[in-house]
Amino acid sequence: MQKETIAAIATGLTDSGIGIIRISGENAVKVGNSLFRLPSGKRILEKAESHKLYYGFVVDENNEKSENSSYDWKDYIIDEVMAVVMKAPKSFTGEDTVEIQCHGGVLVMQKILSCVLKNGARMAEPGEFTKRAFLNGRIDLSRAEAVIDVIHSQNEYALSASMNQLKGKLSDEVKKLRADILYEIAFIESALDDPEHITLDGYRDKLDVKIDNLIYNIEKLLATADNGKLIKEGIHTVIVGKPNAGKSSFLNLMLGEERAIVTDIAGTTRDILQETVCLDGINFHIVDTAGIRNTDDTVEKIGVERAKKYAENADLIIYVVDSSVDLDENDREIISIISSKNVIVLLNKSDLSNVVTEEKVNRAFEQIASKNENRIIIKTSAREGIGLEEFENTVKNMFFKGDLKSSHETVITNMRHKEALQESLESLKLVKRSLEDDMPEDFYSIDLMSAYTELGKIIGEEVDDDLIEEIFSKFCMGK
């Protein structure tokens, strides 16, 4: 069905300054020509220069009226627009494409789209323009997936990683890896087919070095995957602590507004409160929980149980301690729940007389659980606004080793890509094992081909139609 001409509104379906209706396919120019007129009334798009904007009007007319001598096309103008023709193959889809830039009202965009559909196009499916770009060889699958990642980017780092992928950095690296593997497969097969002219003497040592290099490069890509997931999806963060320790105050400090209710009454927060905040380019999906303590209050008990449940699945725990009050059994219960997690302990109310020290907190953790390297202690005062900058730097060092702004690094943010890299790595390790066990050369070829195939899944050369449909079904309409 790829030859069908498709159309959709390519901008958000909300009132805005400008709206774009996109038409693509072998009859795109014909469809556009049927409804666009210059101010003189002339139809021009079928003879239009590619990639040049034309000013005019979209007109909803029919043949019967146009044959009437008293007919005036100006009576049927829908909107004043700009139109551009992009001739194949120099368009996003690789097909003839027409884009009509109109006023961004929802009604006017829908009326123009309706006119386009009446003149021979059909409604595009979600992601169908990008799918056609992939099927027509304009972009590979990793770059197609980067399109939706760019749209959904929620911070500058996610946008940078997505743009690098859209530019082809990942696909370039994958193609180089595949070319290196394919060369070895071809050499082995040629040598096995023509041993008189191509010798494998000394080849195992050479292949061993090349396999080590391939493994190194794939492991280097995989090493970025955990950070890539956090960059793309954000850090799932849970704030825990005893009642009245300052959890909600610290959340308000992060948000820069009084979002959570703060009082001197212990147990004010009884249910979870969820917010998303971006600090220095890092997204935190924050759950502020009820204070954890032993209580007979039925509602508060439910809140405490929910707090424990959310803590179990968090990427980061912010454990807020009232440093003006000594640790007790409630603190020890909290520590037992969070001891295996990435924990930032905030010694809050540091502007008051301090009873709890870093040494006390560390001893409490070590008494309850084995040493946790991913535990950092910071002195803060949510009321005075002290400690937020140090908290941001601590998160960077804890999750990203302090380096988060490398715009040139290829970062794996897609779970599908990670799985393909892992499978390819396992196949290369099997080649390595076969070399160590002095196995026949055809064993190397089988596992090398498996590694080659897995890498091909990333760029779309080794995927089935069902996967392609699934990927593009997640795109928004008009993209």
N, C-alpha and C positions, 0 to 999 in steps of 0.2 A: 504493500500500500504506500510505499515511499514516494511514488510518482504523483500521488494526490497533492493538490495545493492546499496548504494548511494556513490557518490564521488564528491570532489570539491577541488580547491586550497584553503588552509586554511590560507595562508599568503597573504600580499598585492600584488596586480597585478602590480608590478613595479620591476625594476631591483634591486636586493639586494644580500646580501651574501648567504642567505639560503632561500629556498622555501620549503613548506610542502604540499604534496597532501594527503588528508585524505580519507579513504575508510571505510564504516561502513555498517554492515548488515550480514545476515547469510552466504553469499558467499564471504565476504570480504577477508578472508584468501585465498580462492581458486583463486580469481581474482589477489591478490597480488602475489601469488605463480607463476601464469602464466607469469609474466613479470619480476620477480626478480631472479637474479642468483648470487651465490657466485663467487669469482674470479676463482674458480676451474670449474665453469660452472654448478655446482650442484644447483637444486632447493631445497630450504630449508624451506620456510615459513610455509608450511602445517605441518611440524614437529617442528617448531621453539618454543623455550621457550618463554613464555609470558613475556612482558615488558623487553625484552633484545634486544639491538641494534645489527643489523647484517650489515656488510660492503659488498657491492657488486655493481651490475649494473642493471639498467633497460634496458631490451632488447625488441625491437619491432620486433617480428618474427612471422612466420606463419607455420602451420603444413607441408605444401608442401615443404618448404625450409628445415625444420628440418629433413625430411626423405631423403633428398639428401645427398649422401655420402661425397660430396665436401663442404657441408654446414659448415660454421663456425659462431657460434652465436655471436662471437666478432665483426663481421662485421655489426651487427644490434644494437649495444649499443647506447642508447640515452644519458645516463649520468651515472656518478659515484655517488653512493648514499649510504645512510644509511637507513635501514628499520627496523621497530619495529612492532611486533604483540601484541595486547592487547586483551586477551581472555575475553569473557563475563563471569560474569557481571562486571569485574573489568576494565571498560573503561568509558570514559566520557558519551557515549551514552547508556551504559549497554549492548551493542551488541559487537560481534567480530569486532575489528577495526584494520586496518593497516594504518600506516603513513609512507610515503616515504619522506625522507629529501634529497633534491637535491640542486644543485646550483640554485641561486635565479634569474636567467634570465627569463624574461617573456616567451620567445619562448620555452625554455627547459621545463618550468613548463606546458605550454599548450600542448606540445608534449607528456609528460608523462601522463597528464590527458586524452588526446585523446586515448592513448594506454590503460589506465584503462577502459575507456568507451567501447572500442572495445572488451575488454575481459569480459564484462558481467555486469558492473555497469551502473547506470544511473546518470545523473547530479543532484546533490542535489539542492533543493530549498533554498532560503534564510532562514537561521535559522533552517534548518531541523535537523542538528546534535543536537542542543540544544533542539529542540522540541522532538526528540526521547529520550533524557535524561529525559525530563519531563514525557513523556508518559510511559517510562519504570521504573518510580519511583526512578530514580537516584537523582533527585532534584525536589523541588516543584516549583510552578509558580513564587513565589517572588524571589527565587534564580536564576531561569532562566532569569527573567527580569534584575537581577543584572549583568548578564554577559554582556549584551549590555551597561549597565550603566558604567561598568568598562572600556569598549572599548572607550566610548565617554567622559570619565572623562576629564575635562579641567583644574583641579587644585587639589591640594593635599587633600583638604577637601571633594570634590566630590568623589575622589578615595577612601578615607577612609570610607565614608558612603556607597559606593557601595560594598567595600570589606566586611564590616560588614554584609551587606545584603546577599552577596554571601556565607559567612560563616554560615549563617542561624540564625543570631541574631533576625531578624524580625520574621521569621517563628517560631522560638522557643517561642517568646513572644505570637504570635497569637495562637499557638497550646495550650499553657498553659491557655490562656483566654477561648478558646473553650472547653477545658477539664473541667474547672471550671463551665462553663455554662451547659455543657452536664450533669454533675453530678446533678445539680439542676433540670434539666428537667427530668432525670431518677427518681430522688427521688419523685418529684411531681406525675409523672405518676404511679409509683409503689404504692404510698400512695392512689391515687384515685382508683386503681384497687384492692388493698388489704387493705382496711381501718381497718380490724380486727387486722392485725399484724404490720402495719406501721401507726403511728399517725402523724398528722400535727399540733398537739397542740404545740404552741410556735414557730412554724416554721416561721411564718411571720416575727418575730423580727430577727431571724437568717438570713433569706433571705435578709432582708432590709440591714443588715450590709454587706453581700456579694455583693449585687448590688452596694452599695456605693464604695466598693473596686474595682469592675469591671469598674465602671464609672471613677473612679480616674485614673486607669491605661490606659484606652483608651484616656482620655483627656490629659494625660501626653504624649502619642504618638502623638496625634493631635497637641499639642503645638509645636512640632518640625517641622511641615509641612511647615510653612511659611519660616523658615530658610532653610529647606531642598530644597525648590524650588529655593531660591537664591543661595545656594551652588551649586546646579546642573546646573542651567541655567545662573547664573551670574546676576549682578545688572544692569538693564537697566537705564543708566545714561544720562542725558541731561545737557549740559553746556549752560547757558543763561547769558545774561548781555547786557549792552549797547555796541555799537561799541567802539573798542580800549580799552576795560576794561582789556584785558589780557586773554581772553578765550582760544584762540589758543595757547598762550604761556604756559598756564597751561596744555593743552592737550599735547604739546610737552614735558613738564616736566614729565608727567605721562608715556609717551611712551619712554622717554629717547633718543629721536631723533627729528630732525626738520621735522616733518611730515606735519604740517599745516603751511601755509604761514603767516609770521608775519611782519607787517610794521607799521609805525606810522600813516598811512592813515586810518581814520575811515571808516568802511564798507568794509574792505578787504575781509572778509569772506561773500560771498553772497549766498551760498548754504550750505546744510548740509554736514558734513564730518563724516563718521562713522568708528570707530576703536574699536578693542577689546584689552584690556590690563589686565595683571594679576599683582596685587600689593599685596605682602605678602600673596599669595595664594587665593586672592579674584578676581574673574573675573568681569571686568566692560565692558559692551557693551556701548560704549560712542558715543553720537551724539554731535558734535560741531556745533553750530547753528550760523546763521547770527545775528549780533548785533540788538537788538530790539530797534527801535526808529521810530518816525514819519518821513517819507521820501516820496519824490515825484518820486524817481527813481523806475521805473516799475520792474526791475529785483530784486532790493533790497527789494521791497515790498513783492514779492513772497517768498524770503528767510525768511523774518520776519514772514509771515503767517505760513510757514513750521515750524519755530522755536516754535511758539505757539502750533501748533498741536502736535509736538513731546513731548513737556513739559507736555501735558495733560495725556499722557500714561506712564510717566517715574516712575520707582521705586525711583529714587533719582535725585534731581535737584542740580546741582552745580551752584550757583548764584555768578558770579564774579563781584565784585564792584571795580571800580577804586577809592581807598580811598584818592587819591589826588585831586579829583573833587567832589563837593557837589552833593547830590542826587537831582534828578529833576523829571519832569512828566514821563519821560521814565522809571525811576526806579519804580515809583509808579504803572505804568501799569504792569511792570514785576512782582512786588510783588502781585498784584491782581490776576495774572495768577497762581502763584506758592504757594500761601499762605497755601493751604491745603495739600501740599506735604511734603515728607521728604526733607528738604532743608539744604545744607551746604553752608553758605555764606562765600565767600573768600574775605576778605578785602585786595585786591591785591595792589601791589606797596607800600607795607609797608616800603620799604627802602627810600621812598620819604616823603616829609612833608604831614602829614595826616590831611585831612579835615573831613572825615567820620569816626565816631567812632562806637563801638558796640552799645552804647546807642542810637545813631541816627538811626541805622538800626532797632533795636528792636522797637523803637517808630513808625517808618514807617510801620512796619508789623502790629503793634497793632492798628494803626489808620485805616488801610484798612480792616483788618480781625480780627477775634477772635484769642485769644492766641493759638499759635501752639507750642506744646511741642517738636515736632520733627524738631527743627531749632537750628543749631549750627553755631557759628561765629568763623572764624579762620583768623588770620593775616598771609598773605603770600606775597611772592615776587617771581613770576614765573621767572623773569629775573635772580634773585640771587639764585634760587633753594631753597627757604625757604618755609617750611610749608607742604611738601609732607608727611613726617613721621607723623605729627600731623593729617593730613587728613586721612591717613590709619587707625590710632587708633580711630578716630572719627567715621568712617564708621563701624568699628567693634562694637563699643559701641552703635551706633544707630540701627544697624540691628541685631547684635548677642549678645548684652549685654556684649560685651567684651570677651566672651568665645566661641571660634570657634574651638578649637583643642581637644575636648573630643573624643578620638578615641574609647572609650568604649560605647558611647551613641548610641542608635538606633535612626536614623533620617529618617523621612518619606520624601522621595524625589519624590515619584510617585503619580500622581494625582488619579490614579485608587485606590491605597491603601488608600489615604485620604478619598475618597468618601465612600469606604466600611466601614472604621472606623466610619465615621460620621453617616452612616445608622445604624450601630450596636449600636452606642451611643444613637441614638434616640429610638431604640427599648428597650434598657435598661431603659431609662427614662420613657417609657410607663409602664414598670414593676414597677418602683418606684411609679408612679402615681396610679397604680392599688392597690399597697400595702397601700398607703395613703387613698384611697377610700374604702378600705376593700372589694375589689372585690373577687369573687371566684377564687380558685387556678388554674383552667384551663386557666384563662386569663393570668396568669404569664407564663404558659408553652408556649402559643402561641407566646408571644413577646420574650421570651428567645430563642425559636427556630429561630425566625427571626434574632436576634442578632448573633446566632451561624452560620446561613447561610451566613450572610453578611461577617463575619470574614473569612469564608471558601473561599470566592472569592479571598482573598489576596493570599492564598497558592495554589489555583487552584482546590479545592475540590468541588466548587459550581459554576463552569463556564461552558458555552456551547461551542460547537466546533467553532462557528463563532468568538468568542472572542479569543480563542486560536490561530486561523488562523491569526487574525488581529495582535496579539502581535508578533508572530514569523515572520510575513511578513516584519516587520521593521528591522529585523536582517540583517547583512551583509552576503554575500555568503561565505560558508565554515565554518560558526560558528554554 
